[in-house]
């Protein structure tokens, strides 16, 4: 039995969930999302627009593996449509700063040139200070992917800790050379 898969998903008031064929359409104040669920292996029940439960038709190794994952994907889509997801990045280093220029994020990261990052349509990036970025969106996977791509432009280094990191991310620090 799947520990996660057994738990029912509660639907907030503002979110509408509709099942058409194999697709589950989730619509909320922050966006729309469509998920494909294999209805040959799983039963999907929507109880009066208040709860969703997903159960496998037959329990074997393959459906056990997919049960919790499908439930988590549904839950993440519902949370994304109602509340949204957010990641906060910090730029640590002398002269490191960020600025928004239209649909691009302009980053000065200690290189001889500025780095421009094109912001995807569904993602919203705000620059709170020059060194703090907030990435928000309805899709958990896409918010994490954008944060990961921005972090990969200048990963934190272990000696001084300079680079782009998530808020409260622990950086393993190394001791420098000794005389």
C-alpha positions in Angstrom: 0.0 0.0 0.0 1.2 3.5 -0.7 1.3 5.8 2.3 1.0 8.9 0.2 -1.5 7.5 -2.3 -4.1 6.6 0.3 -4.5 10.2 1.5 -7.4 12.1 -0.1 -6.7 15.5 -1.6 -9.0 18.3 -0.5 -9.9 20.9 -3.1 -10.0 24.6 -2.0 -13.2 26.6 -2.8 -11.7 28.6 -5.6 -10.3 25.6 -7.5 -12.3 23.7 -10.1 -11.4 20.1 -11.1 -12.9 18.4 -14.1 -12.2 15.0 -15.6 -12.4 14.7 -19.4 -11.2 11.4 -20.8 -7.7 10.7 -19.4 -7.1 14.4 -18.7 -7.7 16.1 -15.3 -8.2 19.8 -15.8 -7.4 22.0 -12.8 -8.4 25.6 -12.9 -7.8 28.2 -10.1 -7.2 31.9 -9.5 -3.4 31.5 -10.3 -3.6 29.4 -13.4 -4.7 26.3 -15.3 -3.0 22.9 -15.4 -3.9 19.7 -17.2 -2.6 16.3 -16.1 -2.9 12.9 -17.9 -3.7 10.0 -15.6 -3.7 6.4 -16.8 -7.4 5.4 -16.1 -6.7 1.8 -17.2 -4.7 1.3 -13.9 -6.3 3.9 -11.6 -9.7 4.9 -10.4 -10.1 8.7 -9.9 -13.1 9.8 -7.8 -14.1 13.5 -7.4 -16.5 13.8 -4.4 -18.8 16.8 -4.9 -15.9 19.1 -5.9 -14.5 18.8 -2.3 -12.1 15.8 -2.4 -10.2 13.7 -4.9 -9.1 10.1 -4.2 -7.0 8.0 -6.5 -6.9 4.2 -6.1 -5.3 1.5 -8.2 -7.6 -1.1 -9.9 -5.1 -3.9 -9.2 -2.2 -3.6 -6.8 1.1 -4.8 -8.3 4.7 -3.5 -8.3 4.1 -1.1 -11.2 0.9 0.5 -9.8 2.4 0.7 -6.3 5.2 2.7 -7.8 3.0 5.1 -9.7 0.2 5.5 -7.1 1.9 8.0 -4.8 3.5 9.9 -7.7 0.2 10.5 -9.4 -1.4 11.6 -6.1 1.5 14.0 -5.5 1.3 15.5 -9.0 -2.5 16.1 -8.6 -1.9 17.7 -5.1 0.9 19.9 -6.5 -1.3 21.1 -9.4 -4.1 22.0 -7.0 -1.8 23.8 -4.6 -0.2 25.6 -7.5 -3.6 26.7 -8.9 -4.8 28.0 -5.5 -1.7 29.3 -3.6 1.2 29.1 -6.1 4.8 28.2 -5.4 7.7 30.5 -4.5 11.5 30.3 -4.3 13.8 32.9 -3.0 17.4 33.3 -4.3 20.2 35.3 -2.8 23.2 36.8 -4.7 26.2 36.8 -2.5 29.4 38.5 -3.6 30.9 42.0 -4.1 29.2 43.7 -7.1 26.7 40.9 -7.6 23.3 42.3 -8.5 20.1 41.7 -10.5 17.7 43.9 -12.4 14.6 43.3 -14.5 14.7 44.6 -18.1 11.3 43.8 -19.7 11.0 40.0 -20.1 14.7 39.5 -19.2 16.5 39.2 -15.9 19.9 41.0 -16.1 22.5 39.6 -13.7 25.9 41.0 -12.9 27.8 38.1 -11.5 31.5 39.1 -11.5 32.0 38.2 -15.1 33.4 40.7 -17.7 29.9 40.8 -19.2 26.3 40.9 -17.9 24.2 37.7 -18.1 20.7 38.0 -19.5 18.2 35.3 -18.6 14.9 35.0 -20.5 11.9 34.6 -18.2 9.3 32.0 -19.2 5.7 33.1 -19.7 4.1 31.4 -16.7 6.9 32.5 -14.2 7.0 35.8 -12.4 10.4 37.1 -11.1 10.6 40.1 -8.7 13.8 41.7 -7.6 13.3 42.8 -3.9 16.7 44.2 -3.3 19.4 44.1 -5.8 20.6 40.9 -4.3 17.3 39.0 -3.6 15.2 37.4 -6.3 11.7 35.9 -5.7 10.5 33.4 -8.3 6.8 32.6 -8.3 4.5 30.5 -10.4 1.7 28.0 -10.4 3.8 25.0 -11.6 6.1 23.6 -8.9 8.3 21.8 -11.4 8.8 25.0 -13.6 9.5 27.2 -10.6 12.2 24.8 -9.4 13.6 24.5 -12.9 13.9 28.3 -13.3 15.5 28.6 -9.9 18.0 25.8 -10.7 19.0 27.4 -14.1 19.6 30.8 -12.4 21.6 29.1 -9.6 23.7 27.2 -12.2 24.9 30.5 -13.7 27.1 31.1 -10.7 27.0 28.2 -8.1 28.3 29.1 -4.6 32.0 28.4 -4.1 33.2 26.8 -0.9 35.9 29.3 0.2 34.1 32.7 0.4 30.6 31.5 -0.3 30.2 33.8 -3.3 27.5 32.8 -5.9 23.8 32.4 -6.2 22.1 30.3 -3.5 18.6 29.6 -2.2 17.5 31.4 0.9 18.8 29.4 4.0 20.8 27.0 1.8 23.8 25.6 3.7 27.1 26.0 1.9 29.9 23.7 3.1 32.8 26.1 3.7 36.5 25.1 3.4 39.5 26.5 5.2 41.9 28.5 3.0 45.7 28.1 2.7 47.7 28.3 5.9 51.1 29.9 6.2 
